[in-house]
Amino acid sequence: MTDIASEVLIERLAAWGVDTVFGLPGDGINGIMEGLRRHADRVRFVLVHHEEAAAFMATAHAKATGRIGVCLATSGPGGIHLLNGLYDAKLDHQPVLAITGMQETSVLGTGDQQEVHLDRLYADVADYNLVVDNPAQLPGVVDIAIRTAYARRGVACLCVPNDVQVAPADADPYQHVAPATAPIYLPAPGVPRREDLQAAAEVLNAGERAAVLAGAGASHAREEVLAVADVLDAPGQVPRDTARIPRPTGDHLRRARRRPAHRTGLTPARSGPAVHNRLPRMNSPPQPPLTDPTGARMNTDEAHDAAAGPLDDLADAAWRVEAASLALVEMTLNAAAEYSGLSVVQLRVLLAVDRHGPLNLSALAAHLTMSISATGRLVTRLDSAGLLTRLLASHSRREVSIDVTPLGHEAIERLRAARRRHIAAALTRLPPATRQTLARTLLEFTAAAQAGNSRGDTGPAVT
């Protein structure tokens, strides 16, 4: 069997450590699909329902592994569908290679069926963008594309026409000189100038109430960023590890975009490094910094705290209570995970019946804000597990009430005990005086919340 150019493409991907390609087959990539079939032992093909999903999955793969993600789409509309996911990779600075088909080179420019010049379409999203019009360019341009994606933390695109895909692997109709490359990427050291580091250190040392905001670009330097934060005694958001998914940072940045700066915890800081983060704007941006060497930003507007009005204080408090409630929800989920018999939705049903029951099905559905049919299916599962029971209502033999069984009460008590353990573990990290203040404050907040619920009071608008 004659080797085809697409096999050279797939073999080179494997040499770069690529083991997965996400995509959707089509007539415009039949040759590449054949290359994947012949090398299925080295590179697996993950079928998607839409090309957009392939690009998003390649981006997620890059975030999760730190290695380049690869997506594949057919010519014309298939390649167009990749754009959303490719822009996600571009804006999140993730290395992704997009491979697409294209019409035969002999019909390009004739208005052939679904002829779209994808290289022009990808001009904005891609750091490397090429139509492969000679098999001799492979595997060299694969090396250059992947190396560029790694170096620039972005997208590379290769469009391979149909006739090139199935051409003999050693074909060179024009006797060109082929590029000589290797599947190797050596990252640049990226060491700042000593004088720039010294200038940044002087800004940080002169500042007050420092905070650190570090993005995914600093994930390889987590220990160094934490060391700076320790020296400055600075709180902040730092990528969790080098796994390329700094979820705490990402969550914080998304919250920061939705809220004015003084509600993000950034404004009270008078100085601090912003390391490789992408936070383009906020609803109420901080004042321009006085100096900004090497990314260290200092704001010395001492009047800002006094400028916040009563609504700002209320918004701050609402946001902090929301954050605490999310932490408690996470503790509940962690407690639920300690025994695996129930899903989160089933636990919600069980707890609702325990708190408000006995209930008929429509009343339970209303409490859960779910449809009656979905609620009925969940009740049936919990009934089969022996956690809920259906009883004839005392006031009507035509109505069925739902209540918790002794086994269900036992499961709920296990959940609550586990949740209390998680909460107690967090409380042990607080000083005794803080724990007492927190307990008193929570009692007052609970009473105020219950009073508001009984009146149906939603309070002032807070965003």
RODO-2510 file (C-alpha; in nm, 4 decimals, decimal comma):
residues 463
     n   res          X          Y          Z
     1     m     0,0000     0,0000     0,0000
     2     t     0,1460     0,3348    -0,1068
     3     d     0,2051     0,5834     0,1727
     4     i     0,0090     0,9054     0,1252
     5     a     0,0882     1,2578     0,2378
     6     s    -0,1791     1,2441     0,5081
     7     e     0,0145     0,9620     0,6737
     8     v     0,3184     1,1883     0,6957
     9     l     0,0958     1,4487     0,8621
    10     i    -0,0391     1,2031     1,1211
    11     e     0,3013     1,0481     1,1871
    12     r     0,4448     1,3915     1,2552
    13     l     0,1626     1,4743     1,4962
    14     a     0,2436     1,1527     1,6826
    15     a     0,6117     1,2479     1,6918
    16     w     0,5078     1,5674     1,8705
    17     g     0,3272     1,3624     2,1328
    18     v    -0,0223     1,4194     1,9925
    19     d    -0,2375     1,1191     2,0814
    20     t    -0,5866     1,2604     2,0191
    21     v    -0,7528     1,4524     1,7350
    22     f    -1,1052     1,5937     1,7784
    23     g    -1,3138     1,6338     1,4664
    24     l    -1,5982     1,5537     1,2298
    25     p    -1,5388     1,3698     0,8979
    26     g    -1,6394     1,5138     0,5619
    27     d    -1,5616     1,4801     0,1936
    28     g    -1,2999     1,7519     0,2202
    29     i    -1,0801     1,5503     0,4583
    30     n    -1,1251     1,1937     0,3347
    31     g    -0,7504     1,1651     0,2793
    32     i    -0,6675     1,2790     0,6328
    33     m    -0,9283     1,0405     0,7747
    34     e    -0,7542     0,7602     0,5847
    35     g    -0,4239     0,8673     0,7395
    36     l    -0,5853     0,8488     1,0835
    37     r    -0,7293     0,5057     1,0036
    38     r    -0,3906     0,3725     0,9028
    39     h    -0,2329     0,5041     1,2230
    40     a    -0,5182     0,4456     1,4677
    41     d    -0,2712     0,2690     1,6995
    42     r    -0,0809     0,5958     1,7522
    43     v    -0,3423     0,8730     1,7249
    44     r    -0,7081     0,8253     1,8175
    45     f    -0,9867     1,0187     1,6522
    46     v    -1,2639     1,1538     1,8784
    47     l    -1,5858     1,2045     1,6820
    48     v    -1,7939     1,5124     1,7670
    49     h    -2,1424     1,6210     1,6596
    50     h    -2,0337     1,9689     1,5473
    51     e    -1,6967     2,1121     1,4445
    52     e    -1,7295     2,3941     1,7001
    53     a    -1,7217     2,1313     1,9745
    54     a    -1,4004     1,9880     1,8272
    55     a    -1,2259     2,3251     1,8600
    56     f    -1,3501     2,3763     2,2165
    57     m    -1,2409     2,0219     2,3091
    58     a    -0,8952     2,0812     2,1617
    59     t    -0,8681     2,4002     2,3681
    60     a    -0,9814     2,2198     2,6830
    61     h    -0,7292     1,9437     2,6107
    62     a    -0,4523     2,2046     2,5942
    63     k    -0,5673     2,3615     2,9217
    64     a    -0,5873     2,0249     3,0978
    65     t    -0,2588     1,8757     2,9758
    66     g    -0,0370     2,1681     2,8797
    67     r     0,0146     1,9945     2,5429
    68     i    -0,1118     2,1123     2,2070
    69     g    -0,4728     2,0349     2,1225
    70     v    -0,5611     1,9327     1,7658
    71     c    -0,8963     1,9680     1,5879
    72     l    -0,9959     1,8568     1,2386
    73     a    -1,2725     1,9822     1,0090
    74     t    -1,3693     1,9478     0,6475
    75     s    -1,3448     2,2247     0,3893
    76     g    -1,5888     2,5146     0,3609
    77     p    -1,8585     2,5197     0,6326
    78     g    -1,6712     2,2678     0,8485
    79     g    -1,3699     2,4943     0,8789
    80     i    -1,5924     2,7963     0,9420
    81     h    -1,7546     2,6172     1,2367
    82     l    -1,4187     2,5888     1,4134
    83     l    -1,3893     2,9638     1,4638
    84     n    -1,5662     2,9998     1,7995
    85     g    -1,3455     2,7417     1,9664
    86     l    -1,0317     2,8749     1,8002
    87     y    -1,0994     3,2235     1,9337
    88     d    -1,1398     3,0663     2,2781
    89     a    -0,7893     2,9219     2,2392
    90     k    -0,6525     3,2546     2,1111
    91     l    -0,7993     3,4618     2,3950
    92     d    -0,7055     3,2066     2,6637
    93     h    -0,3548     3,1714     2,5173
    94     q    -0,3701     2,7949     2,4603
    95     p    -0,1688     2,6089     2,1925
    96     v    -0,4113     2,4597     1,9387
    97     l    -0,3564     2,3267     1,5858
    98     a    -0,6544     2,3367     1,3467
    99     i    -0,6330     2,1130     1,0400
   100     t    -0,8887     2,1562     0,7636
   101     g    -0,9501     2,0345     0,4137
   102     m    -0,9730     2,2458     0,0991
   103     q    -1,0809     2,1904    -0,2604
   104     e    -0,8308     2,0391    -0,5033
   105     t    -0,5615     2,2858    -0,6014
   106     s    -0,6670     2,2607    -0,9652
   107     v    -1,0110     2,4140    -0,8948
   108     l    -0,9199     2,6820    -0,6437
   109     g    -1,0450     3,0179    -0,7621
   110     t    -1,3176     2,8718    -0,9838
   111     g    -1,6029     2,9014    -0,7356
   112     d    -1,6103     2,5265    -0,6776
   113     q    -1,8701     2,3797    -0,4416
   114     q    -1,8302     2,5231    -0,0892
   115     e    -1,5025     2,6888    -0,1865
   116     v    -1,3951     2,9004     0,1091
   117     h    -1,0411     3,0285     0,1399
   118     l    -1,0029     2,9279     0,5025
   119     d    -0,6510     3,0672     0,5252
   120     r    -0,7960     3,4148     0,4735
   121     l    -1,0765     3,3443     0,7208
   122     y    -0,8228     3,2397     0,9864
   123     a    -0,5953     3,5402     0,9322
   124     d    -0,7047     3,7100     1,2548
   125     v    -0,7271     3,4082     1,4846
   126     a    -0,4093     3,2263     1,3828
   127     d    -0,0455     3,2960     1,4649
   128     y     0,0560     3,0507     1,1910
   129     n    -0,1666     2,9989     0,8874
   130     l    -0,0818     2,8061     0,5717
   131     v    -0,2329     2,6242     0,2731
   132     v    -0,0210     2,3154     0,2072
   133     d     0,0035     2,2967    -0,1711
   134     n     0,2887     2,0487    -0,2052
   135     p     0,3364     1,7155    -0,0218
   136     a     0,7059     1,7999     0,0098
   137     q     0,6133     2,0681     0,2645
   138     l     0,5183     1,7882     0,5047
   139     p     0,6277     1,7224     0,7714
   140     g     0,8255     2,0478     0,7971
   141     v     0,5294     2,2848     0,8128
   142     v     0,3721     2,0667     1,0846
   143     d     0,6810     2,1286     1,2980
   144     i     0,6678     2,5021     1,2331
   145     a     0,2939     2,5216     1,3045
   146     i     0,3177     2,3379     1,6371
   147     r     0,6334     2,5196     1,7403
   148     t     0,4644     2,8545     1,6696
   149     a     0,1527     2,7551     1,8664
   150     y     0,3682     2,6680     2,1669
   151     a     0,5917     2,9739     2,1399
   152     r     0,3107     3,2263     2,0951
   153     r     0,0543     3,0418     2,3103
   154     g    -0,1999     3,0554     2,0317
   155     v    -0,3570     2,8980     1,7258
   156     a    -0,1916     2,7459     1,4209
   157     c    -0,3886     2,6439     1,1100
   158     l    -0,3021     2,4106     0,8240
   159     c    -0,5380     2,3827     0,5247
   160     v    -0,4640     2,0724     0,3175
   161     p    -0,6280     2,0462    -0,0277
   162     n    -0,7861     1,7150    -0,1264
   163     d    -0,5295     1,6255    -0,3914
   164     v    -0,2402     1,6947    -0,1553
   165     q    -0,3955     1,4731     0,1139
   166     v    -0,3934     1,1614    -0,1053
   167     a    -0,0783     1,2345    -0,3042
   168     p     0,2095     0,9874    -0,2619
   169     a     0,4059     1,0767     0,0472
   170     d     0,7240     1,1363    -0,1540
   171     a     0,5555     1,3306    -0,4332
   172     d     0,7198     1,6574    -0,5368
   173     p     0,5842     1,7647    -0,8749
   174     y     0,8064     2,0715    -0,8886
   175     q     1,1246     1,9241    -0,7387
   176     h     1,1267     2,1762    -0,4589
   177     v     1,3737     2,1981    -0,1763
   178     a     1,1763     2,0756     0,1270
   179     p     1,2162     2,2390     0,4706
   180     a     1,4415     2,0499     0,7092
   181     t     1,3007     2,0595     1,0615
   182     a     1,2533     1,8390     1,3691
   183     p     0,9625     1,7878     1,6142
   184     i     1,1335     1,9881     1,8882
   185     y     1,0292     2,3033     2,0770
   186     l     1,2681     2,4768     2,3159
   187     p     1,0906     2,7492     2,5158
   188     a     1,2713     3,0783     2,5553
   189     p     1,4036     3,1454     2,9091
   190     g     1,2109     3,4754     2,9303
   191     v     1,4209     3,6320     3,2083
   192     p     1,3440     4,0044     3,2618
   193     r     1,6227     4,2583     3,2720
   194     r     1,7703     4,2995     3,6188
   195     e     1,6915     4,6719     3,6240
   196     d     1,3238     4,6005     3,5460
   197     l     1,3054     4,3500     3,8317
   198     q     1,4655     4,6037     4,0643
   199     a     1,2161     4,8724     3,9588
   200     a     0,9241     4,6360     4,0222
   201     a     1,0643     4,5434     4,3641
   202     e     1,0911     4,9110     4,4589
   203     v     0,7265     4,9707     4,3656
   204     l     0,6111     4,6720     4,5710
   205     n     0,8273     4,7620     4,8709
   206     a     0,6925     5,1183     4,8708
   207     g     0,3293     5,0111     4,8482
   208     e     0,0737     4,9379     5,1185
   209     r    -0,1854     4,6599     5,1556
   210     a    -0,0549     4,4623     4,8598
   211     a    -0,2616     4,2029     4,6716
   212     v    -0,1590     3,9545     4,4027
   213     l    -0,3607     3,8803     4,0900
   214     a    -0,1910     3,6046     3,8892
   215     g    -0,3268     3,4505     3,5712
   216     a    -0,2683     3,1300     3,3782
   217     g     0,0540     3,2659     3,2322
   218     a     0,2108     3,2426     3,5779
   219     s     0,1099     2,8810     3,6374
   220     h     0,4679     2,7626     3,5754
   221     a     0,5948     3,0018     3,8456
   222     r     0,3419     2,9308     4,1184
   223     e     0,5985     2,8849     4,3963
   224     e     0,7789     3,2070     4,3024
   225     v     0,4523     3,4055     4,3016
   226     l     0,3548     3,2579     4,6382
   227     a     0,6969     3,3478     4,7766
   228     v     0,6470     3,7121     4,6707
   229     a     0,2978     3,7076     4,8266
   230     d     0,4455     3,5775     5,1547
   231     v     0,7095     3,8502     5,1624
   232     l     0,4454     4,1167     5,0956
   233     d     0,1934     3,9507     5,3284
   234     a    -0,0440     3,9839     5,0325
   235     p    -0,3683     3,7960     4,9688
   236     g    -0,4633     3,7191     4,6112
   237     q    -0,5498     3,4720     4,3417
   238     v    -0,2753     3,2371     4,2199
   239     p    -0,3001     2,9421     3,9768
   240     r    -0,3391     2,6168     4,1682
   241     d    -0,0658     2,4228     3,9879
   242     t     0,0960     2,3728     3,6503
   243     a    -0,1968     2,1707     3,5143
   244     r    -0,3049     2,4752     3,3108
   245     i    -0,6513     2,5000     3,4681
   246     p    -0,6180     2,7699     3,7355
   247     r    -0,9858     2,7518     3,8306
   248     p    -0,9675     2,9856     4,1328
   249     t    -0,8058     3,2505     3,9130
   250     g    -1,0532     3,2048     3,6288
   251     d    -1,3511     3,2240     3,8644
   252     h    -1,2106     3,5372     4,0260
   253     l    -1,1539     3,7071     3,6921
   254     r    -1,5065     3,6316     3,5746
   255     r    -1,6457     3,7743     3,8970
   256     a    -1,4239     4,0803     3,8605
   257     r    -1,5678     4,1584     3,5187
   258     r    -1,9223     4,1493     3,6512
   259     r    -1,8602     4,3691     3,9556
   260     p    -1,7121     4,7124     4,0171
   261     a    -1,3501     4,7054     4,1208
   262     h    -1,4156     4,7839     4,4870
   263     r    -1,6271     4,4660     4,5119
   264     t    -1,3545     4,2338     4,3829
   265     g    -1,1099     4,2854     4,6684
   266     l    -0,8690     4,4608     4,4327
   267     t    -0,9252     4,8276     4,5128
   268     p    -0,8437     4,8155     4,8888
   269     a    -0,4961     4,7033     4,7844
   270     r    -0,2682     5,0006     4,7341
   271     s    -0,0067     4,8013     4,5416
   272     g     0,0673     4,4559     4,4154
   273     p     0,1783     4,2578     4,1117
   274     a    -0,0603     4,1672     3,8290
   275     v     0,1212     3,8678     3,6806
   276     h     0,0204     3,7339     3,3386
   277     n    -0,3506     3,7924     3,3842
   278     r    -0,6012     3,8989     3,1194
   279     l    -0,8446     4,1375     3,2888
   280     p    -0,9275     4,3902     3,0178
   281     r    -1,1841     4,5995     3,2008
   282     m    -1,4069     4,6295     3,5040
   283     n    -1,7341     4,8135     3,5554
   284     s    -1,5577     5,0723     3,7755
   285     p    -1,1889     5,0551     3,6791
   286     p    -0,9204     5,1665     3,9251
   287     q    -0,7504     5,5010     3,8779
   288     p    -0,4526     5,4950     3,6389
   289     p    -0,1396     5,3736     3,8203
   290     l     0,1376     5,6185     3,8963
   291     t     0,3994     5,3772     3,7732
   292     d     0,3815     5,0468     3,5913
   293     p     0,7211     4,8818     3,5441
   294     t     0,7173     4,5177     3,4289
   295     g     0,3516     4,4691     3,5153
   296     a     0,3678     4,5861     3,8773
   297     r     0,0751     4,8249     3,9223
   298     m     0,0367     5,0717     4,2089
   299     n    -0,2693     5,2838     4,2856
   300     t    -0,2291     5,5500     4,5575
   301     d    -0,5725     5,7127     4,5485
   302     e    -0,6304     5,7229     4,9239
   303     a    -0,9762     5,8798     4,8839
   304     h    -1,1294     5,5793     4,7106
   305     d    -1,2500     5,3996     5,0236
   306     a    -1,4288     5,7141     5,1482
   307     a    -1,5959     5,7594     4,8091
   308     a    -1,7923     5,4337     4,8415
   309     g    -2,1500     5,5103     4,9451
   310     p    -2,4009     5,3070     5,1501
   311     l    -2,5098     5,1026     4,8476
   312     d    -2,1470     5,0076     4,7874
   313     d    -2,1185     4,8871     5,1491
   314     l    -2,4370     4,6822     5,1031
   315     a    -2,3076     4,5402     4,7755
   316     d    -1,9772     4,4468     4,9400
   317     a    -2,1605     4,2672     5,2182
   318     a    -2,3946     4,0904     4,9736
   319     w    -2,1012     3,9691     4,7670
   320     r    -1,9126     3,8405     5,0715
   321     v    -2,2207     3,6569     5,2028
   322     e    -2,2695     3,5078     4,8575
   323     a    -1,9085     3,3871     4,8574
   324     a    -1,9551     3,2318     5,2033
   325     s    -2,2771     3,0608     5,0934
   326     l    -2,0977     2,9111     4,7926
   327     a    -1,8294     2,7780     5,0267
   328     l    -2,1016     2,6127     5,2394
   329     v    -2,2603     2,4641     4,9273
   330     e    -1,9227     2,3193     4,8323
   331     m    -1,8898     2,1696     5,1810
   332     t    -2,2346     2,0121     5,1388
   333     l    -2,1293     1,8624     4,8061
   334     n    -1,8069     1,7320     4,9617
   335     a    -2,0107     1,5777     5,2413
   336     a    -2,2476     1,4205     4,9882
   337     a    -1,9506     1,2734     4,8046
   338     e    -1,8498     1,0786     5,1154
   339     y    -2,1256     0,8286     5,0382
   340     s    -2,2057     0,7677     4,6726
   341     g    -2,5577     0,6304     4,6825
   342     l    -2,7329     0,9549     4,5879
   343     s    -2,6904     1,2239     4,3269
   344     v    -2,6972     1,5926     4,4218
   345     v    -3,0483     1,6270     4,2740
   346     q    -3,1750     1,3266     4,4703
   347     l    -3,0277     1,4732     4,7893
   348     r    -3,2081     1,7984     4,7179
   349     v    -3,5398     1,6134     4,6916
   350     l    -3,4751     1,4180     5,0107
   351     l    -3,3823     1,7321     5,2060
   352     a    -3,6866     1,9211     5,0743
   353     v    -3,9235     1,6477     5,1909
   354     d    -3,7466     1,6301     5,5272
   355     r    -3,7796     2,0054     5,5769
   356     h    -4,1308     2,0670     5,4406
   357     g    -4,2982     1,7257     5,4320
   358     p    -4,5114     1,5340     5,4202
   359     l    -4,5945     1,6833     5,0778
   360     n    -4,7968     1,5850     4,7773
   361     l    -4,6171     1,5672     4,4448
   362     s    -4,7268     1,9055     4,3110
   363     a    -4,6284     2,0859     4,6325
   364     l    -4,2879     1,9153     4,6302
   365     a    -4,2357     2,0138     4,2658
   366     a    -4,3199     2,3740     4,3550
   367     h    -4,0648     2,3749     4,6395
   368     l    -3,7995     2,2377     4,4022
   369     t    -3,9059     2,4607     4,1088
   370     m    -3,9095     2,1484     3,8927
   371     s    -4,1700     1,9931     3,6681
   372     i    -4,4088     1,7425     3,8241
   373     s    -4,2939     1,4675     3,5875
   374     a    -3,9244     1,5157     3,6732
   375     t    -4,0042     1,5323     4,0441
   376     g    -4,2115     1,2141     4,0157
   377     r    -3,9238     1,0246     3,8579
   378     l    -3,6865     1,1324     4,1347
   379     v    -3,9379     1,0343     4,4041
   380     t    -3,9780     0,6926     4,2406
   381     r    -3,6007     0,6343     4,2537
   382     l    -3,5814     0,7403     4,6193
   383     d    -3,8860     0,5253     4,7000
   384     s    -3,7162     0,2248     4,5401
   385     a    -3,4062     0,2969     4,7491
   386     g    -3,6189     0,2978     5,0649
   387     l    -3,5454     0,6626     5,1475
   388     l    -3,8930     0,8032     5,0703
   389     t    -4,2382     0,6526     5,1022
   390     r    -4,5771     0,7288     4,9509
   391     l    -4,8719     0,7345     5,1911
   392     l    -5,2403     0,8096     5,1524
   393     a    -5,3084     1,1582     5,2859
   394     s    -5,5020     1,1680     5,6123
   395     h    -5,7497     1,4229     5,4773
   396     s    -5,8125     1,2561     5,1423
   397     r    -5,7773     0,8969     5,0265
   398     r    -5,7361     1,0163     4,6702
   399     e    -5,4218     1,2157     4,7501
   400     v    -5,0787     1,0658     4,8092
   401     s    -4,8309     1,2257     5,0489
   402     i    -4,4549     1,1806     5,0277
   403     d    -4,2505     1,1470     5,3464
   404     v    -3,9036     1,0442     5,4597
   405     t    -3,8496     0,6890     5,5844
   406     p    -3,6316     0,5992     5,8869
   407     l    -3,3602     0,4928     5,6417
   408     g    -3,3908     0,8341     5,4727
   409     h    -3,3563     1,0125     5,8077
   410     e    -3,0434     0,8103     5,8738
   411     a    -2,8963     0,9136     5,5374
   412     i    -2,9759     1,2801     5,6068
   413     e    -2,8128     1,2620     5,9478
   414     r    -2,4978     1,1126     5,7918
   415     l    -2,4917     1,3989     5,5433
   416     r    -2,5336     1,6615     5,8146
   417     a    -2,2666     1,5037     6,0322
   418     a    -2,0243     1,4972     5,7429
   419     r    -2,1078     1,8592     5,6573
   420     r    -2,0541     1,9640     6,0191
   421     r    -1,7121     1,7981     6,0098
   422     h    -1,6157     1,9999     5,7012
   423     i    -1,7436     2,3219     5,8603
   424     a    -1,5628     2,2461     6,1882
   425     a    -1,2396     2,1870     5,9975
   426     a    -1,2711     2,5338     5,8429
   427     l    -1,3602     2,6932     6,1788
   428     t    -1,0500     2,5506     6,3468
   429     r    -0,8454     2,7746     6,1193
   430     l    -1,0057     3,0852     6,2744
   431     p    -0,9092     3,2450     6,6063
   432     p    -1,1602     3,1763     6,8905
   433     a    -1,2725     3,5409     6,9042
   434     t    -1,3439     3,5394     6,5296
   435     r    -1,5477     3,2189     6,5646
   436     q    -1,7625     3,3748     6,8354
   437     t    -1,8200     3,6908     6,6311
   438     l    -1,9060     3,4813     6,3260
   439     a    -2,1575     3,2734     6,5212
   440     r    -2,3344     3,5835     6,6547
   441     t    -2,3391     3,7473     6,3126
   442     l    -2,4811     3,4362     6,1470
   443     l    -2,7610     3,4172     6,4044
   444     e    -2,8577     3,7767     6,3263
   445     f    -2,8323     3,7156     5,9510
   446     t    -3,0472     3,4003     5,9725
   447     a    -3,3161     3,5869     6,1647
   448     a    -3,3112     3,8738     5,9126
   449     a    -3,3275     3,6320     5,6183
   450     q    -3,6198     3,4409     5,7684
   451     a    -3,8055     3,7651     5,8389
   452     g    -3,7507     3,8804     5,4806
   453     n    -3,8646     3,5456     5,3413
   454     s    -4,1873     3,5571     5,5407
   455     r    -4,2683     3,9029     5,3961
   456     g    -4,1498     3,8185     5,0435
   457     d    -3,9040     4,1102     5,0651
   458     t    -3,6410     4,1021     4,7883
   459     g    -3,4586     4,4161     4,9069
   460     p    -3,2794     4,6784     4,6944
   461     a    -3,1239     4,5879     4,3614
   462     v    -2,7631     4,4774     4,4118
   463     t    -2,5450     4,3617     4,1247
***
